[in-house]
Amino acid sequence: MVRSSHPLDPAGPYGIMPVSIHYTGAVGGYRDGEAVMKTAAWNDPALQGGTMVRGALWLVQEVGIGNTFTKEDIRQAFPGIAQADRRIRDLRDFGWILHTRADDASLTREQNRFVTEGVAVWNPRERRAAASAPTISSKARDDVMARDGFVCTICGIAGGEGYPDDAMLTAVLAVSSRPVRLPGGATTREFVTECKRCRAGQRERDADGALADALALPTADIDRLIQWIRQEKRDVSALERAWGRYLRLTPAARAAVRARLGA
């Protein structure tokens, strides 16, 4: 479902007027509070930028956060441009969240959903800063997931497991670089396993509810929760690691484990 025009567009589907904005702390803004001018239309011939930049602006101006698009929509928007869909997928490296059917079971095979806008790749300074962020190899990524028990270190869900509050959505795990507070107060950056929903910021934001749930815990669990809060990281138990590893097995391997355990 692609929008016909941008909500700020006073001159038709493609003639968006430049908008003066200030950085407010969210990804995609400029730095140091400087005012910047967002570029005009994604299909402006005078626009200085490649397909990825144009694709990012197309998502913002035409698709809209929360809406869906298909490869056919991309082909119509970027006729004659080879691998335009791949260039748009490259936005994921800059914090853009684009869901497929693997992330959201309500989507068809042809659909993608624009979930979250990331770094403003049309801004060279923002793009360069993001490109210099820590990277991780495939082997190191696998090692991090194994260390974390193949579960999200924020909400505890395992890869492929359904969310209790959303039966249509199954968890997809990824590795992110996050600040971690160590015992004693020092802060460092560490690669951690997160599900895409937590990574996108869709977390519980009811402070009163969170506090009430915490106070209702047994004393031993409260102590454990306090430890997680102090280090800003959830420890994974041996039970959760075993469960995460089990979920990664093939159906035949799962059957063998169940047989050995008498399940």
C-alpha positions as CSV (number, residue, x, y, z in Angstrom):
1,M,0.0,0.0,0.0
2,V,1.9,3.0,-1.3
3,R,0.8,6.5,-0.5
4,S,0.0,8.8,-3.4
5,S,1.7,11.9,-1.7
6,H,3.7,13.1,1.3
7,P,1.5,14.7,4.0
8,L,3.7,17.8,3.9
9,D,3.4,18.2,0.1
10,P,1.6,21.4,-0.8
11,A,2.1,21.0,-4.6
12,G,1.0,17.5,-5.6
13,P,2.5,14.0,-5.2
14,Y,6.1,14.9,-5.8
15,G,6.5,18.6,-5.1
16,I,7.3,18.6,-1.4
17,M,8.6,21.9,-0.1
18,P,11.9,21.8,1.9
19,V,11.3,21.7,5.6
20,S,13.6,23.2,8.2
21,I,14.2,20.8,11.1
22,H,16.5,20.6,14.1
23,Y,18.1,17.5,15.5
24,T,16.0,16.2,18.5
25,G,18.0,13.0,19.5
26,A,16.3,10.6,17.1
27,V,18.3,8.8,14.4
28,G,18.1,10.5,11.1
29,G,18.5,14.1,12.3
30,Y,21.4,16.4,12.0
31,R,23.9,16.9,14.8
32,D,24.8,19.8,17.2
33,G,21.3,21.3,16.9
34,E,22.1,22.8,13.5
35,A,19.1,23.6,11.2
36,V,19.2,21.6,8.0
37,M,17.0,21.5,4.9
38,K,15.5,18.2,4.0
39,T,15.9,17.5,0.3
40,A,13.0,17.9,-2.1
41,A,11.3,15.1,-4.0
42,W,12.8,11.6,-4.1
43,N,12.5,11.6,-7.9
44,D,13.9,15.1,-8.5
45,P,16.5,14.8,-11.4
46,A,18.7,17.4,-9.6
47,L,18.9,15.3,-6.4
48,Q,22.5,14.4,-5.6
49,G,22.4,10.8,-4.5
50,G,22.3,7.2,-5.6
51,T,19.5,4.7,-5.6
52,M,19.8,3.9,-1.9
53,V,19.4,7.6,-1.1
54,R,16.5,8.0,-3.5
55,G,15.0,4.8,-2.1
56,A,15.1,6.1,1.4
57,L,13.3,9.3,0.4
58,W,10.8,7.3,-1.5
59,L,10.0,5.2,1.6
60,V,9.6,8.4,3.7
61,Q,7.7,10.5,1.1
62,E,5.6,7.9,-0.7
63,V,5.3,4.7,1.4
64,G,5.1,6.0,4.9
65,I,6.0,4.3,8.2
66,G,3.7,1.3,8.9
67,N,2.6,0.9,5.3
68,T,3.6,-1.9,2.8
69,F,5.3,-2.0,-0.6
70,T,6.3,-4.6,-3.1
71,K,9.1,-5.3,-5.6
72,E,6.7,-4.2,-8.3
73,D,6.2,-0.9,-6.5
74,I,10.0,-0.4,-6.5
75,R,10.2,-1.3,-10.2
76,Q,7.6,1.2,-11.1
77,A,9.3,3.9,-9.0
78,F,12.8,3.2,-10.3
79,P,12.3,1.9,-13.9
80,G,15.4,0.7,-15.6
81,I,17.5,0.7,-12.5
82,A,19.0,-2.8,-11.8
83,Q,18.8,-4.1,-8.2
84,A,16.9,-1.1,-6.9
85,D,15.3,-3.4,-4.4
86,R,18.7,-4.5,-3.1
87,R,19.8,-0.9,-2.7
88,I,16.7,-0.3,-0.6
89,R,17.4,-3.4,1.5
90,D,20.9,-1.9,2.1
91,L,19.2,0.7,4.3
92,R,19.0,-1.9,7.0
93,D,22.7,-1.4,7.6
94,F,21.8,2.2,8.6
95,G,19.2,1.3,11.1
96,W,16.1,1.2,8.8
97,I,13.7,-1.5,9.8
98,L,12.0,-3.2,6.8
99,H,9.9,-6.3,7.6
100,T,9.3,-9.2,5.3
101,R,7.0,-12.2,5.8
102,A,9.7,-13.8,7.9
103,D,9.3,-10.9,10.4
104,D,5.6,-10.4,10.1
105,A,3.3,-13.3,9.3
106,S,0.5,-10.9,8.2
107,L,2.5,-10.0,5.1
108,T,2.3,-11.8,1.8
109,R,5.5,-13.2,0.1
110,E,5.6,-10.1,-2.1
111,Q,5.1,-7.5,0.6
112,N,7.5,-5.6,2.8
113,R,6.6,-3.2,5.6
114,F,8.4,0.0,6.3
115,V,8.6,-0.1,10.1
116,T,11.3,2.4,11.2
117,E,13.2,5.2,9.6
118,G,16.9,5.1,10.4
119,V,19.9,7.3,9.6
120,A,19.2,10.1,7.2
121,V,21.4,8.6,4.4
122,W,20.7,11.7,2.2
123,N,22.8,13.6,4.7
124,P,26.5,12.9,4.0
125,R,27.6,13.6,7.6
126,E,25.0,11.2,9.1
127,R,25.8,8.5,6.5
128,R,29.6,8.7,7.1
129,A,29.1,8.6,10.9
130,A,26.9,5.5,10.6
131,A,29.2,3.8,8.2
132,S,32.0,4.1,10.9
133,A,29.9,2.2,13.5
134,P,31.3,-1.1,14.8
135,T,30.8,-4.1,12.5
136,I,30.8,-7.8,13.2
137,S,31.7,-10.8,11.1
138,S,29.3,-13.7,10.5
139,K,31.3,-16.0,12.8
140,A,31.4,-13.4,15.6
141,R,27.7,-12.9,15.2
142,D,27.1,-16.6,15.6
143,D,29.3,-16.6,18.7
144,V,27.4,-13.7,20.2
145,M,24.0,-15.5,19.6
146,A,25.4,-18.7,21.1
147,R,26.7,-16.9,24.2
148,D,23.3,-15.3,24.6
149,G,21.6,-18.7,24.3
150,F,19.9,-17.7,21.0
151,V,17.3,-15.6,22.8
152,C,16.7,-11.8,22.9
153,T,18.6,-10.3,25.8
154,I,15.9,-7.7,26.3
155,C,12.6,-9.7,26.3
156,G,13.9,-13.2,26.5
157,I,12.1,-14.6,23.4
158,A,13.9,-17.2,21.3
159,G,14.3,-17.0,17.5
160,G,11.2,-18.4,15.7
161,E,9.1,-18.2,18.8
162,G,5.8,-16.4,18.7
163,Y,5.2,-13.2,20.8
164,P,2.7,-13.8,23.6
165,D,0.9,-10.5,22.8
166,D,1.0,-10.9,19.0
167,A,0.2,-14.4,17.6
168,M,0.8,-13.2,14.0
169,L,4.5,-12.2,14.7
170,T,7.4,-14.5,15.3
171,A,10.7,-13.4,16.7
172,V,13.7,-12.8,14.4
173,L,17.0,-12.4,16.2
174,A,19.8,-10.0,15.2
175,V,23.1,-8.7,16.8
176,S,23.4,-5.1,17.8
177,S,26.1,-2.9,19.3
178,R,24.7,-1.4,22.6
179,P,26.1,0.5,25.5
180,V,26.4,-1.8,28.6
181,R,26.9,-0.5,32.1
182,L,29.4,-2.7,34.0
183,P,29.6,-3.3,37.8
184,G,31.1,-0.2,39.3
185,G,29.4,2.2,36.8
186,A,31.7,2.0,33.9
187,T,30.1,1.9,30.5
188,T,31.3,0.0,27.4
189,R,29.9,-1.1,24.1
190,E,29.1,-4.7,23.6
191,F,27.5,-6.9,20.9
192,V,24.2,-8.4,22.2
193,T,21.4,-10.5,20.8
194,E,18.1,-8.7,20.3
195,C,14.8,-9.6,18.5
196,K,13.9,-7.2,15.7
197,R,10.8,-5.9,17.7
198,C,13.0,-4.8,20.7
199,R,15.6,-3.5,18.3
200,A,13.0,-1.3,16.7
201,G,12.0,0.1,20.1
202,Q,8.6,-1.5,20.5
203,R,9.1,-2.1,24.2
204,E,6.9,-1.7,27.3
205,R,6.8,2.0,28.2
206,D,4.4,1.9,31.1
207,A,6.7,2.8,34.1
208,D,3.9,2.3,36.7
209,G,3.1,-1.1,35.2
210,A,6.7,-2.2,35.1
211,L,7.2,-1.1,38.7
212,A,4.1,-3.0,39.8
213,D,5.2,-6.2,38.1
214,A,8.7,-5.8,39.7
215,L,7.3,-5.3,43.2
216,A,5.1,-8.4,42.8
217,L,8.1,-10.7,42.2
218,P,9.6,-12.9,44.9
219,T,12.5,-11.4,46.8
220,A,15.1,-13.6,44.9
221,D,13.7,-12.5,41.5
222,I,13.7,-8.9,42.6
223,D,17.4,-9.2,43.5
224,R,18.0,-10.7,40.1
225,L,16.0,-7.9,38.3
226,I,18.1,-5.3,40.2
227,Q,21.2,-6.9,38.9
228,W,19.9,-6.7,35.3
229,I,18.9,-3.1,35.8
230,R,22.4,-2.1,37.2
231,Q,24.2,-3.7,34.3
232,E,21.5,-2.8,31.7
233,K,21.6,-6.3,30.4
234,R,19.5,-9.4,31.0
235,D,21.4,-12.5,32.0
236,V,20.4,-15.7,30.2
237,S,19.8,-18.8,32.4
238,A,21.0,-22.2,31.5
239,L,17.4,-23.2,31.0
240,E,16.8,-20.4,28.5
241,R,20.1,-21.3,26.6
242,A,18.9,-24.9,26.3
243,W,15.5,-23.8,25.0
244,G,17.1,-21.4,22.5
245,R,19.4,-24.1,21.2
246,Y,16.5,-26.6,20.9
247,L,14.5,-24.1,18.8
248,R,17.3,-23.9,16.3
249,L,17.3,-27.6,15.6
250,T,15.8,-29.2,12.6
251,P,12.5,-31.1,13.1
252,A,14.4,-34.5,13.0
253,A,16.9,-33.3,15.6
254,R,14.1,-32.0,17.8
255,A,12.4,-35.3,17.7
256,A,15.7,-37.0,18.7
257,V,16.0,-34.6,21.7
258,R,12.4,-35.2,22.8
259,A,12.9,-38.9,22.6
260,R,16.0,-38.8,24.8
261,L,14.3,-36.6,27.3
262,G,11.1,-38.7,27.3
263,A,9.1,-35.7,26.3
